[in-house]
Amino acid sequence: MPAKKKANAKPLAGAALIKETVRRIRVARSYWEAHNNRACRGEREKAMTLYDSLSEAERGKVPQVLRVWLRYRSEKYFGDDRTPPGEGKR
């Protein structure tokens, strides 16, 4: 059974938003390195949503290695031009 979310959870902002974005990217990278593509895809989507909500100044605070992985390398494998999972079965 999944964990329940707190009803009074406030939306993230500032340093907390940056910290959560970095954490999500690192989790997605660890799934990627473990060849767990389904979990990586989910974490990457969550990380992209958070990353897109950052301002330009806040994006600069995300380590460059993580930004490059999130925007370029993972886009190569999980981008919109790729075949979605489950459709390539024979």
C-alpha positions in Angstrom: 0.0 0.0 0.0 1.5 3.4 -1.0 2.3 5.9 1.7 -0.3 8.6 2.4 0.5 12.1 1.5 0.2 14.8 4.1 -3.0 16.9 3.7 -1.3 20.1 4.8 1.8 19.7 2.6 2.9 23.1 1.3 4.2 23.5 -2.3 8.0 23.6 -2.3 9.8 26.9 -2.9 13.3 28.3 -2.8 16.0 26.1 -1.4 13.6 23.3 -0.6 12.5 23.1 -4.3 16.1 23.1 -5.5 17.0 20.3 -3.0 14.1 18.2 -4.0 14.9 18.7 -7.7 18.5 17.6 -7.2 17.3 14.6 -5.1 14.9 13.5 -7.8 17.6 13.8 -10.5 20.0 11.7 -8.5 17.4 9.0 -7.8 16.6 8.9 -11.6 20.3 8.6 -12.4 20.8 5.7 -9.8 17.8 3.9 -11.4 19.4 4.5 -14.9 22.7 3.1 -13.7 20.9 0.0 -12.3 19.2 -0.5 -15.7 15.8 0.0 -14.1 14.3 2.0 -17.0 10.6 2.0 -15.9 11.5 3.5 -12.5 14.0 5.9 -14.1 11.3 7.2 -16.5 9.0 8.0 -13.6 11.6 9.7 -11.5 12.8 11.6 -14.5 9.4 12.9 -15.3 9.0 14.1 -11.7 12.4 15.7 -11.8 11.6 17.5 -15.1 8.4 18.9 -13.7 10.2 20.3 -10.7 13.1 21.5 -12.9 10.7 23.3 -15.2 9.2 25.2 -12.3 12.7 26.7 -11.3 13.7 30.2 -12.3 16.9 30.8 -14.2 18.8 31.7 -11.1 17.6 28.6 -9.3 18.5 26.4 -12.2 22.1 27.6 -11.9 22.2 26.2 -8.4 21.5 22.7 -9.7 24.9 21.0 -10.3 25.9 21.1 -13.9 26.5 17.3 -14.2 22.9 16.7 -13.1 21.5 19.3 -15.4 23.3 17.8 -18.4 22.1 14.3 -17.6 18.5 15.5 -17.1 18.2 17.6 -20.2 20.4 15.9 -22.8 21.5 12.4 -22.0 18.2 11.2 -20.6 16.3 13.0 -23.4 18.1 10.8 -25.9 16.6 7.7 -24.3 13.3 8.9 -22.9 12.4 11.8 -25.2 9.1 12.2 -27.1 10.7 10.8 -30.3 11.3 7.5 -28.6 8.9 4.6 -28.7 6.9 4.5 -25.5 7.3 1.3 -23.4 5.0 -1.6 -24.2 4.3 -0.7 -27.8 7.2 -2.6 -29.4 6.1 -6.0 -28.3 5.5 -8.6 -31.0 
